[in-house]
Amino acid sequence: MMPSVRFADLEGASVLITGGGTGIGARLTEGFARQGAKVAFIDIAEAQSRTLCGEVADLTGSKPLFLNADLRDIDALRAAVKAAETAHGPISVLVNNAANDIRHAAETVSVDEWDDNLAINLRPHFFTVQAVVPGMKEIGQGAIVNFTSTSFMLNIGDMPAYTAAKAGIIGLTKGLAGRYGKDGIRVNAIAPGWVITERQRQLWAAPGKVEAHVARQAIPREMHPDDMVGPCLFLASDASAMLTAQTLIVDGGVL
């Protein structure tokens, strides 16, 4: 369920979301649109993203701007940021959400597979920030929310490149917060627990596995993509005006 709270400062804000066409990202796109923000999102999934744009327009009266790009291509990423700024003005809220949690065995990962994993799960976070910071400096403020994961905190062993990237996002968050705080730019992270997206249900939610995980949570129900919207809106809004360099764990109370 989408959060009921309204953050007045997000109305009219120029928001950019990476991986905003599917899964958690799709609900973030909808959530910011419901706040009255001007939302642009980057995604590689063209058909799903265009469908989402129509759905969000029907729900909110505001159609998000879909920018089709592969985040591994930094030139394409920079071009997408420029297109968002041209359409909506300097980005005031950046949500680095895109990720691929493909499973892989440590014993068989090749150099190319390792590099490709980090090129999806860590490198774009930095270069998207690099691209939006000049505009944020121009307007004197900005909020950056980087999505990491609790997976590396739980010693999950079947995706080492992914967990390395997700740990790196926290280091990146803290370093960039220290760098840009003087410019009025806040940088925080969200670490979701196991959010049961359609992808998770199809690939890894084996019978009994979700139930066993939910039993470990202090709040004993499945987490869904909508559950990430409220925390992200909070970190993007002036309700968290003096909060930076922090990681908010949203996992139902496992950690």
C-alpha positions, -999 to 999 in steps of 0.1 A, spaced: 0 0 0 13 34 -9 21 57 20 -7 82 29 17 110 39 22 141 17 55 159 15 48 194 2 83 201 -8 83 172 -33 55 187 -53 70 200 -85 104 186 -77 126 173 -105 131 136 -96 153 111 -114 151 73 -106 174 47 -121 158 13 -127 124 30 -123 104 8 -147 101 -25 -129 101 -39 -94 108 -16 -65 117 11 -90 83 11 -106 66 17 -73 91 45 -65 82 61 -98 45 59 -89 51 71 -54 70 103 -64 44 110 -91 17 107 -64 35 135 -45 32 158 -76 69 155 -85 81 157 -121 95 122 -125 120 109 -150 133 74 -149 160 54 -166 154 17 -175 165 -9 -200 131 -27 -200 113 -7 -227 79 -25 -229 73 -26 -192 85 10 -187 61 23 -214 32 4 -198 41 19 -164 41 54 -178 5 49 -190 -6 34 -156 10 62 -136 -5 88 -159 -40 73 -153 -35 72 -116 -19 106 -110 -26 127 -141 11 131 -146 31 110 -171 66 101 -161 94 106 -186 109 72 -196 145 73 -207 157 41 -223 194 34 -215 217 7 -204 234 20 -172 266 1 -181 270 27 -209 281 58 -190 278 80 -221 241 69 -225 236 74 -188 249 110 -190 227 116 -220 197 104 -201 204 127 -172 207 156 -196 174 147 -212 157 147 -178 172 181 -169 161 195 -202 125 183 -196 121 190 -159 149 213 -149 179 205 -126 175 173 -107 167 179 -71 161 143 -61 182 114 -74 172 78 -65 199 53 -75 178 21 -75 189 0 -104 204 -34 -96 206 -70 -107 209 -96 -79 217 -125 -102 231 -155 -82 266 -167 -90 291 -191 -74 324 -176 -61 343 -206 -76 333 -200 -112 329 -162 -116 350 -149 -145 367 -115 -146 342 -103 -172 313 -115 -151 327 -97 -120 332 -65 -139 298 -66 -155 282 -72 -121 298 -41 -106 291 -21 -138 254 -26 -131 253 -26 -93 279 0 -82 295 20 -110 263 38 -122 256 50 -87 287 71 -88 284 84 -123 247 93 -120 256 114 -89 285 130 -109 261 139 -136 234 155 -114 256 173 -89 262 204 -111 225 210 -113 220 205 -76 248 230 -68 231 254 -92 198 253 -72 216 250 -39 201 218 -27 197 181 -35 188 148 -20 204 115 -32 191 82 -21 212 51 -29 196 17 -27 219 -9 -12 208 -42 4 209 -61 37 223 -92 18 259 -84 26 251 -78 63 236 -113 64 266 -132 50 246 -144 20 271 -164 1 256 -171 -34 262 -137 -50 296 -123 -39 300 -97 -66 265 -83 -59 271 -82 -21 305 -65 -26 288 -39 -48 261 -33 -22 286 -29 6 305 -5 -17 273 17 -20 274 24 17 311 36 15 302 56 -16 272 72 2 293 83 32 321 96 10 298 116 -12 278 129 18 311 143 32 320 158 -2 287 176 -10 272 185 23 286 220 21 267 224 -12 233 216 5 233 181 -10 224 152 13 233 116 5 217 86 22 211 50 16 183 25 20 190 -12 27 160 -33 20 155 -67 33 139 -94 12 113 -75 -9 91 -99 -27 89 -85 -62 75 -105 -92 111 -113 -102 119 -127 -67 87 -148 -67 96 -163 -101 133 -170 -95 141 -175 -59 110 -177 -37 108 -215 -34 80 -230 -15 85 -224 22 115 -201 18 95 -168 20 75 -181 49 108 -190 68 122 -155 61 91 -138 72 92 -158 104 126 -141 112 111 -106 108 98 -87 138 69 -76 116 57 -110 103 44 -102 68 59 -102 34 76 -70 23 65 -57 -11 78 -29 -33 53 -4 -19 70 -7 15 102 10 1 83 41 -10 77 58 23 113 56 35 125 69 2 101 98 2 112 107 37 149 107 28 142 128 -4 121 154 15 129 182 38 115 161 67 151 146 68 168 180 63 197 173 87 201 136 79 230 126 57 256 98 54 231 74 69 219 39 59 182 32 67 176 -6 71 141 -15 60 138 -52 66 108 -58 89 132 -61 118 155 -90 108 186 -69 117 
